[in-house]
Amino acid sequence: MDSPEAEASTHSEGREDTIPSTSNTSGPGSTEDGPNANKAPLKRTAGKPRNAKAKKRRKASASRPAPLGYTVHQGEDMLLVISSLTSQTEGSAWIPTKKGSKKKKKKLTKGKGKVKQVKKRKTVRAKPKLVIDPVAKGKEDTDLFVAEKATDHRWGQSLPEEVLISIFQMVVVQDGAVPFLCRVGSVCRLWNAAASSPALWRKVAVGHCWIPPGNTHTPKTEKKVKDTFDWLAQNRFSQLRDFSLCHWKKNVTHAVEVVSQFSPHLSSLKLSYCTGLTARAFHSLGRHSQSLQSINLQYSEFQLEGLLEYLEHRGRQLKQILFTHGLKTDRLLTAISRGSCPDLELLEINTKLDTKDCELPVFIPALQMACPKLKTFRMLNVRPRYKMMRCGPETTLGFPLLEELCIATTSFSYMTDKELWDILFGSTKLRVLDLRGCSRITPSGLATLPCPELECLFWGQHFKGTVTNLESSLPKKGLHMVTQKWSQTLQQLDVANQLFTEKDLDRAMSYLAQATEADTLRSLNLTGTRITPPALRPVICRMTALSYLNLSSCRYLPRGMKRLYRGQEDIRQLLDILE
């Protein structure tokens, strides 16, 4: 049996606040061997008075936080149920004690009741196990709680696969297949099966992967990118039709090779802001992609010799080619003009706005003979220089199927009326004509074009800097000739910053108002012109479908009217002001 001193030391180490009071409760016949006789020297050896620990214990118990009068339980649909314990725990340890109860507890904790006291305090500190069943409570109030079934949390696994595919298709159309389908495919087996449907992987666009743009890949990350891309091509791209790769600086050739090998139905390839495309990629396209019809290489660096070789062997299957003007792109345009792509329907050549040298020699007669099926011809922000062939027969067909011609630029253009006629003399089906920046074109030159059903005419002057002698080259009269010719078909008209007189603008707007159909004209841009309120009134009153009207910087309008109007209701408010 342990000595009393050992027993006292054990209790003092285990729980200091459970040591009872050191007052002597033994009778006069007590000896030093008693339990209280050894405690007095133990207290004195610590150099403290007898009642020091008692005072400390009382202070600690006074600072203890008051017990809570409620419990919080998690119920249906993540709801927190707060219940009061005043009615359910009457007489329990949570109820505040009455006066005099502490003295009774002191008597119970003296002598051999030390161990029992520890157990009792533990039961006081433990929270009462009160379980409030939300389902049982819902029987009384069914409007607040609904019983949860065992299969409620598995609703996503109970949907038909066809429904999931339809939902995923809506997201894919808006946000793309990657990375959405990759993420939802890891939810469960049903979602993985739906996300693996070939119908969802017909159009894929892959951009920045794993790291922010501009950062370089580590060897480990680069291997991860290649492995992931290989897996997608082998397991998801069997029905791929349209593939886009953007902002890739490495592994571009590898990506094109893998896509061409595992995508037999590939019809459109777009590489935007990519570098490192070698001839190997074009060789792979020629061997495997027999259905490829569109190649978009705008703002990407590629090996020109590989593309020229591809056009020589597979150019007949192409219908669309888009590329950016560079130092050697004239060779590419020459190859197209020699007949490498006879079925070409869309040809677009563009360049960045800050490019200085953007002149491009174009052999129009040779291009008309080589691409008789051309429907869309765009030269954006480049200055084409038209050259005639020294030897060879002159074409008399032109572009008979051409529907859109765009020669827009933000700098000076060399386009003249004669050159415009040489391009469009056989284009009777033209619908869109974009001549923004072409300051040498005159209204009389436009009026002689053989395009009876023109719907969109963009003739505004938008320059990024000051151009010398601009005002002297711009026409001052003749806009009424243009609106009179196409008043029945024009849906969009842009003459921003043109210097036509007030009288000429008034006459031109009157021809627009004489259209047979009131819902023909829908967009009108008169920024920076000399339009007046009387000239605007008949157009706004007559054209009920007009939903875009730009009157910014019009010097002959009141200050409150010089702004952009969007929507028919906004334009109707302007009509109230004019009346």
C-alpha positions as CSV (number, residue, x, y, z in Angstrom):
1,M,0.0,0.0,0.0
2,D,1.4,3.4,-1.0
3,S,2.3,5.9,1.6
4,P,0.1,8.9,2.2
5,E,2.9,11.2,1.0
6,A,3.1,9.3,-2.3
7,E,-0.7,9.4,-2.7
8,A,-0.7,13.2,-2.1
9,S,2.0,13.8,-4.6
10,T,0.2,11.7,-7.2
11,H,-3.0,13.7,-6.8
12,S,-1.1,17.0,-6.9
13,E,0.5,16.1,-10.3
14,G,-2.6,14.6,-11.8
15,R,-5.1,17.4,-11.0
16,E,-4.1,20.3,-8.9
17,D,-7.6,21.8,-8.5
18,T,-8.9,18.5,-6.9
19,I,-6.7,18.6,-3.8
20,P,-9.0,19.1,-0.8
21,S,-8.6,21.7,1.9
22,T,-5.7,21.3,4.3
23,S,-7.5,22.2,7.5
24,N,-7.0,19.7,10.3
25,T,-10.2,17.6,10.7
26,S,-8.8,14.8,12.9
27,G,-9.5,14.4,16.6
28,P,-7.2,15.2,19.6
29,G,-5.9,11.7,19.5
30,S,-4.5,11.9,16.0
31,T,-0.8,11.1,15.5
32,E,1.7,12.3,13.0
33,D,1.2,9.1,10.9
34,G,-2.3,10.3,9.9
35,P,-3.0,11.6,6.5
36,N,-3.3,15.2,7.6
37,A,-0.1,15.2,9.5
38,N,2.0,14.7,6.4
39,K,0.2,17.3,4.3
40,A,1.2,20.2,6.5
41,P,4.9,19.8,6.0
42,L,4.3,19.3,2.3
43,K,2.6,22.6,2.0
44,R,5.3,24.4,4.1
45,T,8.1,23.0,2.0
46,A,6.7,24.9,-1.0
47,G,7.2,28.1,0.9
48,K,3.5,29.1,0.7
49,P,0.8,29.5,3.3
50,R,-1.6,26.7,3.9
51,N,-4.6,28.2,2.2
52,A,-2.6,29.5,-0.9
53,K,-3.8,26.7,-3.2
54,A,-7.3,26.9,-1.9
55,K,-7.5,30.6,-2.9
56,K,-6.0,29.8,-6.2
57,R,-8.5,27.1,-6.8
58,R,-11.4,29.4,-5.9
59,K,-10.1,32.0,-8.4
60,A,-9.8,29.5,-11.2
61,S,-13.3,28.2,-10.7
62,A,-14.7,31.8,-10.6
63,S,-13.1,32.5,-14.1
64,R,-14.6,29.4,-15.7
65,P,-17.1,30.3,-18.4
66,A,-20.7,29.8,-17.7
67,P,-22.3,26.7,-19.2
68,L,-24.4,27.2,-22.3
69,G,-28.1,26.9,-22.2
70,Y,-28.5,25.5,-25.7
71,T,-27.1,22.9,-28.1
72,V,-26.6,23.1,-31.9
73,H,-27.4,20.1,-34.1
74,Q,-27.1,19.6,-37.8
75,G,-30.4,18.8,-39.4
76,E,-31.9,18.4,-42.8
77,D,-30.3,20.2,-45.8
78,M,-27.4,21.5,-43.7
79,L,-29.7,23.4,-41.4
80,L,-28.5,24.2,-37.8
81,V,-31.1,23.4,-35.2
82,I,-30.7,25.4,-32.0
83,S,-32.6,23.9,-29.0
84,S,-33.0,25.3,-25.5
85,L,-32.3,22.9,-22.6
86,T,-34.3,24.7,-19.9
87,S,-37.3,22.4,-20.4
88,Q,-35.5,19.2,-21.1
89,T,-32.7,19.2,-18.5
90,E,-34.4,20.3,-15.4
91,G,-32.4,19.2,-12.4
92,S,-29.3,18.5,-14.4
93,A,-25.9,19.9,-13.9
94,W,-26.6,22.7,-16.5
95,I,-28.9,24.5,-14.1
96,P,-27.2,27.1,-11.9
97,T,-26.6,25.9,-8.3
98,K,-28.4,27.6,-5.4
99,K,-26.8,29.3,-2.5
100,G,-25.1,27.0,0.1
101,S,-24.5,24.2,-2.4
102,K,-20.8,24.9,-2.5
103,K,-20.5,24.2,1.3
104,K,-22.2,20.8,0.8
105,K,-19.8,19.9,-2.0
106,K,-16.9,20.8,0.2
107,K,-18.1,18.3,2.9
108,L,-18.5,15.6,0.2
109,T,-15.0,16.1,-1.2
110,K,-13.1,15.7,2.1
111,G,-11.1,12.6,3.1
112,K,-11.4,9.6,0.9
113,G,-13.8,11.2,-1.6
114,K,-11.1,12.6,-3.7
115,V,-11.4,10.1,-6.6
116,K,-15.2,10.4,-6.6
117,Q,-14.8,14.1,-6.8
118,V,-12.7,13.9,-10.0
119,K,-15.3,11.6,-11.6
120,K,-18.1,14.0,-10.7
121,R,-16.4,17.0,-12.1
122,K,-15.8,15.1,-15.4
123,T,-19.5,14.4,-15.6
124,V,-20.2,18.1,-15.0
125,R,-17.8,19.2,-17.8
126,A,-19.2,16.8,-20.3
127,K,-22.2,18.1,-22.3
128,P,-25.4,16.2,-21.9
129,K,-26.1,13.9,-24.8
130,L,-29.3,15.3,-26.1
131,V,-30.3,14.1,-29.5
132,I,-33.0,16.0,-31.3
133,D,-34.2,14.0,-34.3
134,P,-35.2,16.4,-37.1
135,V,-37.2,13.6,-38.8
136,A,-39.3,13.1,-35.6
137,K,-39.8,16.8,-35.2
138,G,-40.9,17.0,-38.9
139,K,-43.9,14.8,-38.1
140,E,-45.3,17.6,-36.1
141,D,-44.4,20.3,-38.5
142,T,-44.0,19.0,-42.0
143,D,-43.7,22.5,-43.5
144,L,-40.3,23.0,-41.9
145,F,-38.5,19.6,-42.2
146,V,-38.7,16.9,-44.8
147,A,-37.4,13.4,-44.1
148,E,-34.2,12.5,-46.0
149,K,-34.1,9.2,-47.8
150,A,-31.1,7.0,-48.0
151,T,-30.8,7.7,-51.8
152,D,-31.3,11.5,-51.8
153,H,-27.6,12.2,-51.9
154,R,-27.2,10.0,-55.0
155,W,-29.5,12.0,-57.3
156,G,-26.7,12.7,-59.8
157,Q,-26.2,9.0,-60.2
158,S,-29.9,8.4,-61.0
159,L,-30.2,10.7,-64.0
160,P,-30.4,9.1,-67.4
161,E,-27.2,9.3,-69.4
162,E,-28.9,11.0,-72.3
163,V,-30.1,13.8,-69.9
164,L,-26.5,14.3,-68.6
165,I,-25.2,14.4,-72.2
166,S,-27.7,17.1,-73.1
167,I,-26.7,19.2,-70.0
168,F,-23.1,18.8,-70.8
169,Q,-23.6,19.8,-74.4
170,M,-25.1,23.2,-73.3
171,V,-22.0,23.9,-71.2
172,V,-19.6,22.7,-74.0
173,V,-21.2,25.1,-76.5
174,Q,-20.7,28.0,-74.1
175,D,-17.4,27.2,-72.4
176,G,-15.8,24.5,-74.5
177,A,-15.0,20.8,-73.9
178,V,-11.7,21.4,-72.1
179,P,-11.3,21.5,-69.1
180,F,-15.0,21.1,-68.3
181,L,-15.5,17.5,-69.5
182,C,-12.2,16.5,-67.9
183,R,-13.4,17.7,-64.5
184,V,-17.0,16.3,-64.6
185,G,-15.6,13.0,-65.8
186,S,-13.9,12.4,-62.4
187,V,-17.2,12.7,-60.4
188,C,-18.5,9.2,-60.7
189,R,-18.9,6.4,-63.2
190,L,-22.1,7.7,-64.7
191,W,-20.7,11.2,-65.3
192,N,-17.6,9.7,-66.7
193,A,-19.6,7.7,-69.2
194,A,-21.6,10.8,-70.2
195,A,-18.5,13.0,-70.5
196,S,-16.9,10.3,-72.7
197,S,-19.6,10.6,-75.3
198,P,-18.0,11.3,-78.8
199,A,-20.7,13.9,-79.6
200,L,-19.3,16.2,-76.9
201,W,-15.8,16.1,-78.3
202,R,-16.4,17.3,-81.8
203,K,-15.1,20.8,-81.1
204,V,-12.1,21.2,-78.8
205,A,-10.0,24.3,-77.9
206,V,-6.9,23.9,-75.8
207,G,-5.3,27.0,-74.4
208,H,-2.8,27.7,-71.5
209,C,-2.2,24.5,-69.6
210,W,-1.1,24.1,-66.0
211,I,0.9,27.4,-65.8
212,P,0.0,31.1,-66.4
213,P,0.8,32.6,-69.8
214,G,4.4,33.7,-70.3
215,N,5.9,31.2,-67.9
216,T,8.1,28.3,-69.1
217,H,7.4,24.6,-68.5
218,T,9.7,22.5,-66.3
219,P,10.7,19.1,-67.8
220,K,8.3,17.4,-65.4
221,T,5.4,19.6,-66.3
222,E,6.2,19.3,-70.0
223,K,6.1,15.5,-69.8
224,K,2.8,15.7,-67.9
225,V,1.3,18.0,-70.7
226,K,2.4,15.6,-73.4
227,D,1.0,12.5,-71.6
228,T,-2.3,14.1,-70.9
229,F,-2.7,15.4,-74.4
230,D,-1.8,11.9,-75.8
231,W,-4.4,10.3,-73.6
232,L,-7.1,12.7,-74.7
233,A,-6.3,12.2,-78.4
234,Q,-6.4,8.4,-78.0
235,N,-9.5,8.2,-75.9
236,R,-11.6,11.2,-76.8
237,F,-10.8,12.6,-80.2
238,S,-12.2,9.8,-82.4
239,Q,-15.1,12.1,-83.6
240,L,-13.1,15.4,-83.5
241,R,-14.0,17.9,-86.2
242,D,-12.8,21.3,-85.1
243,F,-9.5,21.7,-83.1
244,S,-7.9,24.9,-81.8
245,L,-4.6,25.3,-80.1
246,C,-3.7,28.7,-78.6
247,H,-0.6,30.2,-76.9
248,W,1.6,27.1,-77.1
249,K,5.3,27.7,-77.3
250,K,6.4,24.1,-77.2
251,N,5.1,20.7,-78.3
252,V,3.0,22.3,-81.1
253,T,4.3,19.9,-83.7
254,H,3.7,17.0,-81.4
255,A,0.2,18.1,-80.7
256,V,-0.6,18.5,-84.4
257,E,0.8,15.0,-85.2
258,V,-1.2,13.3,-82.4
259,V,-4.4,15.0,-83.4
260,S,-4.0,14.1,-87.1
261,Q,-3.3,10.5,-86.2
262,F,-6.2,9.9,-83.9
263,S,-8.8,12.3,-85.5
264,P,-9.7,10.9,-88.9
265,H,-12.7,13.3,-89.3
266,L,-10.7,16.5,-88.6
267,S,-12.0,19.3,-90.9
268,S,-10.7,22.5,-89.2
269,L,-7.4,23.3,-87.6
270,K,-6.6,26.6,-85.9
271,L,-3.2,27.5,-84.4
272,S,-3.3,31.0,-82.8
273,Y,-0.2,32.6,-81.2
274,C,1.8,29.3,-81.4
275,T,5.5,28.9,-82.2
276,G,7.6,26.0,-83.4
277,L,5.4,24.5,-86.0
278,T,7.7,22.5,-88.3
279,A,7.3,20.7,-91.6
280,R,6.8,17.4,-89.7
281,A,3.4,18.6,-88.6
282,F,2.3,19.4,-92.2
283,H,3.6,16.0,-93.4
284,S,1.4,14.3,-90.7
285,L,-1.6,16.3,-91.8
286,G,-1.1,15.3,-95.4
287,R,-0.9,11.6,-94.5
288,H,-3.7,11.3,-92.0
289,S,-6.1,14.3,-92.3
290,Q,-7.9,13.5,-95.5
291,S,-11.0,15.6,-94.5
292,L,-9.1,18.8,-93.5
293,Q,-10.8,21.8,-95.2
294,S,-9.7,24.8,-93.1
295,I,-6.3,25.9,-91.8
296,N,-6.0,29.0,-89.6
297,L,-2.4,30.1,-88.8
298,Q,-3.0,33.7,-87.8
299,Y,-0.4,35.1,-85.4
300,S,1.5,31.9,-85.4
301,E,5.1,31.1,-86.5
302,F,5.4,28.1,-88.8
303,Q,7.9,26.7,-91.3
304,L,6.8,28.1,-94.7
305,E,8.4,25.4,-96.8
306,G,6.3,22.7,-95.0
307,L,3.1,24.6,-95.7
308,L,4.0,25.2,-99.3
309,E,4.7,21.5,-99.8
310,Y,1.4,20.6,-98.1
311,L,-0.5,23.0,-100.5
312,E,1.2,21.4,-103.4
313,H,0.0,18.0,-102.5
314,R,-3.2,18.6,-100.5
315,G,-4.3,22.1,-101.5
316,R,-7.2,20.9,-103.5
317,Q,-9.1,19.8,-100.5
318,L,-8.8,23.1,-98.7
319,K,-11.7,25.7,-98.7
320,Q,-10.4,28.2,-96.1
321,I,-6.9,29.6,-95.4
322,L,-6.2,32.3,-92.9
323,F,-2.7,33.6,-92.1
324,T,-0.9,36.7,-90.9
325,H,1.2,38.9,-93.1
326,G,5.0,38.5,-92.7
327,L,8.3,38.7,-94.5
328,K,7.7,35.5,-96.6
329,T,3.9,35.4,-96.8
330,D,4.0,36.8,-100.4
331,R,5.3,33.4,-101.5
332,L,2.3,31.8,-99.9
333,L,-0.1,34.1,-101.7
334,T,1.8,33.5,-104.9
335,A,1.4,29.7,-104.5
336,I,-2.4,30.2,-104.0
337,S,-2.5,32.5,-107.1
338,R,-0.9,29.7,-109.2
339,G,-3.7,27.3,-108.6
340,S,-2.7,25.2,-105.6
341,C,-6.2,25.7,-104.0
342,P,-8.8,25.8,-106.8
343,D,-11.8,25.2,-104.4
344,L,-10.8,27.9,-102.0
345,E,-13.9,29.8,-100.6
346,L,-12.3,32.0,-97.9
347,L,-9.0,33.8,-98.0
348,E,-8.0,36.1,-95.1
349,I,-4.7,37.9,-94.6
350,N,-4.3,40.2,-91.6
351,T,-1.6,41.8,-89.5
352,K,-1.3,43.5,-86.1
353,L,-2.3,47.1,-85.7
354,D,1.3,48.2,-84.7
355,T,2.9,46.6,-87.7
356,K,4.9,49.2,-89.7
357,D,5.6,47.4,-93.0
358,C,2.3,45.9,-94.1
359,E,2.4,46.3,-97.9
360,L,1.4,43.1,-99.8
361,P,1.6,42.6,-103.5
362,V,-1.5,41.0,-104.9
363,F,-2.0,39.7,-108.5
364,I,-5.7,40.1,-108.8
365,P,-6.2,38.6,-112.3
366,A,-4.2,35.5,-111.4
367,L,-6.1,35.1,-108.1
368,Q,-9.4,35.3,-109.9
369,M,-8.4,32.6,-112.3
370,A,-6.9,30.3,-109.6
371,C,-9.8,30.7,-107.1
372,P,-13.1,31.1,-109.1
373,K,-15.1,29.8,-106.1
374,L,-13.9,32.5,-103.7
375,K,-16.8,33.9,-101.5
376,T,-14.9,35.8,-98.8
377,F,-11.8,37.9,-99.4
378,R,-10.3,39.8,-96.5
379,M,-7.2,41.9,-96.3
380,L,-7.2,43.4,-92.8
381,N,-4.9,46.2,-91.9
382,V,-2.6,45.5,-94.8
383,R,-1.9,47.8,-97.8
384,P,-2.4,45.7,-100.9
385,R,-0.5,46.8,-104.0
386,Y,-2.2,45.4,-107.1
387,K,0.0,44.3,-109.9
388,M,-0.9,43.1,-113.3
389,M,0.6,40.0,-114.9
390,R,3.1,40.7,-117.6
391,C,2.2,37.7,-119.7
392,G,-0.9,35.5,-119.7
393,P,-4.5,35.8,-120.6
394,E,-6.6,38.4,-118.8
395,T,-9.6,37.0,-116.9
396,T,-13.1,38.1,-117.8
397,L,-14.9,36.3,-115.0
398,G,-13.7,38.1,-111.8
399,F,-15.1,36.7,-108.6
400,P,-18.6,35.6,-109.6
401,L,-19.4,34.0,-106.2
402,L,-17.8,36.7,-104.0
403,E,-20.1,37.8,-101.1
404,E,-17.7,39.7,-98.8
405,L,-14.8,42.0,-99.6
406,C,-12.9,43.6,-96.7
407,I,-10.0,45.9,-97.3
408,A,-10.2,47.7,-93.9
409,T,-7.1,49.5,-92.5
410,T,-6.2,52.0,-89.8
411,S,-3.5,53.6,-91.9
412,F,-3.3,55.1,-95.4
413,S,-4.7,52.9,-98.2
414,Y,-3.7,53.0,-101.9
415,M,-7.1,51.6,-103.1
416,T,-8.6,53.6,-105.9
417,D,-11.9,53.4,-107.8
418,K,-10.2,51.5,-110.7
419,E,-8.6,48.9,-108.5
420,L,-11.9,48.4,-106.7
421,W,-13.7,47.9,-110.0
422,D,-11.0,45.4,-111.2
423,I,-11.8,43.2,-108.1
424,L,-15.6,43.5,-108.2
425,F,-16.5,43.9,-111.9
426,G,-18.0,40.3,-111.9
427,S,-19.2,40.1,-108.3
428,T,-23.0,40.5,-108.7
429,K,-23.7,38.6,-105.4
430,L,-21.7,40.9,-103.1
431,R,-23.4,41.5,-99.8
432,V,-20.7,43.0,-97.5
433,L,-18.2,45.7,-98.6
434,D,-15.7,47.0,-95.9
435,L,-13.6,50.0,-97.1
436,R,-12.7,51.6,-93.8
437,G,-9.6,53.7,-94.2
438,C,-9.9,53.8,-98.0
439,S,-9.9,57.6,-98.4
440,R,-9.4,57.5,-102.2
441,I,-12.6,55.8,-103.0
442,T,-15.3,58.2,-104.2
443,P,-19.1,58.0,-104.2
444,S,-19.2,57.9,-108.0
445,G,-16.9,54.9,-107.9
446,L,-19.2,53.0,-105.5
447,A,-22.3,53.9,-107.5
448,T,-20.9,52.2,-110.6
449,L,-20.2,48.8,-108.9
450,P,-22.2,45.9,-110.3
451,C,-23.6,44.9,-106.9
452,P,-27.3,45.5,-106.8
453,E,-28.0,43.9,-103.4
454,L,-25.4,45.3,-101.1
455,E,-26.5,44.9,-97.4
456,C,-23.5,46.3,-95.4
457,L,-21.3,49.2,-96.4
458,F,-18.5,50.2,-94.0
459,W,-16.9,53.4,-95.3
460,G,-15.8,55.2,-92.1
461,Q,-12.4,56.7,-91.6
462,H,-10.7,55.3,-88.5
463,F,-7.1,56.2,-88.2
464,K,-4.8,55.5,-85.2
465,G,-2.6,58.5,-86.0
466,T,-2.6,61.8,-88.0
467,V,-2.5,61.3,-91.7
468,T,-1.2,64.2,-93.8
469,N,-3.6,65.7,-96.4
470,L,-6.5,63.5,-95.3
471,E,-9.1,66.2,-95.4
472,S,-8.1,67.2,-98.9
473,S,-8.5,63.6,-100.2
474,L,-11.9,62.9,-98.6
475,P,-14.9,63.5,-100.8
476,K,-17.3,66.3,-99.9
477,K,-20.3,65.5,-102.0
478,G,-22.0,62.5,-103.6
479,L,-23.2,60.4,-100.6
480,H,-26.8,60.6,-101.9
481,M,-25.6,58.5,-105.0
482,V,-24.7,55.7,-102.7
483,T,-27.9,55.7,-100.5
484,Q,-30.0,56.1,-103.6
485,K,-28.4,53.0,-105.3
486,W,-28.8,50.7,-102.2
487,S,-31.7,52.3,-100.3
488,Q,-33.8,49.2,-100.7
489,T,-31.2,46.7,-99.4
490,L,-28.8,48.5,-97.0
491,Q,-29.0,47.1,-93.4
492,Q,-25.8,48.7,-92.0
493,L,-24.2,51.9,-93.1
494,D,-21.0,53.4,-91.6
495,V,-19.7,56.8,-92.9
496,A,-17.9,57.9,-89.7
497,N,-15.7,61.0,-90.0
498,Q,-16.6,61.6,-93.6
499,L,-16.7,65.3,-94.6
500,F,-19.9,65.4,-96.6
501,T,-21.8,68.7,-96.4
502,E,-25.0,69.2,-94.4
503,K,-27.0,69.5,-97.6
504,D,-25.6,66.3,-99.0
505,L,-26.2,64.4,-95.8
506,D,-29.8,65.6,-95.7
507,R,-30.4,64.4,-99.2
508,A,-28.7,61.1,-98.5
509,M,-30.9,60.4,-95.4
510,S,-34.0,61.2,-97.4
511,Y,-33.2,58.4,-99.8
512,L,-32.7,56.0,-96.9
513,A,-36.1,57.0,-95.6
514,Q,-37.7,56.1,-99.0
515,A,-37.0,52.3,-98.5
516,T,-39.9,50.1,-99.4
517,E,-39.5,48.0,-96.2
518,A,-39.6,49.9,-92.9
519,D,-37.4,47.2,-91.2
520,T,-34.5,47.3,-93.6
521,L,-32.0,49.7,-92.0
522,R,-30.7,48.4,-88.6
523,S,-27.4,50.2,-88.0
524,L,-26.3,53.7,-88.8
525,N,-22.9,55.2,-87.8
526,L,-22.6,59.0,-88.3
527,T,-19.8,59.7,-85.9
528,G,-18.0,63.0,-86.6
529,T,-20.2,64.0,-89.5
530,R,-22.2,67.2,-90.1
531,I,-25.6,65.6,-89.7
532,T,-28.4,67.9,-88.5
533,P,-31.6,67.2,-86.6
534,P,-33.9,67.8,-89.6
535,A,-31.9,65.2,-91.6
536,L,-32.2,62.6,-88.8
537,R,-35.9,63.0,-88.3
538,P,-37.2,61.1,-91.4
539,V,-34.8,58.2,-91.0
540,I,-35.7,57.6,-87.4
541,C,-39.5,58.0,-88.1
542,R,-39.4,55.6,-91.0
543,M,-36.9,52.9,-90.0
544,T,-38.7,51.0,-87.2
545,A,-36.0,48.3,-87.0
546,L,-33.1,50.7,-86.3
547,S,-31.3,49.6,-83.2
548,Y,-27.9,51.2,-83.4
549,L,-27.3,54.9,-84.0
550,N,-24.0,56.6,-83.3
551,L,-24.1,60.4,-83.2
552,S,-20.8,60.9,-81.2
553,S,-18.8,64.1,-82.1
554,C,-21.5,65.4,-84.5
555,R,-20.8,69.1,-84.5
556,Y,-24.2,70.2,-85.7
557,L,-26.2,68.5,-83.1
558,P,-27.1,69.7,-79.6
559,R,-24.8,68.6,-76.8
560,G,-27.3,66.2,-75.3
561,M,-27.8,64.3,-78.5
562,K,-24.1,63.6,-79.2
563,R,-23.9,60.0,-78.0
564,L,-24.4,56.4,-78.9
565,Y,-27.9,55.0,-78.9
566,R,-28.5,51.3,-78.5
567,G,-31.9,49.6,-78.8
568,Q,-35.1,50.7,-80.4
569,E,-36.5,52.2,-77.1
570,D,-33.5,54.4,-76.7
571,I,-33.8,55.7,-80.3
572,R,-37.5,56.3,-79.8
573,Q,-36.7,58.6,-77.0
574,L,-34.5,60.6,-79.4
575,L,-37.4,60.8,-81.7
576,D,-39.5,62.5,-79.0
577,I,-36.7,65.1,-78.6
578,L,-36.6,65.7,-82.4
579,E,-40.3,66.2,-82.6
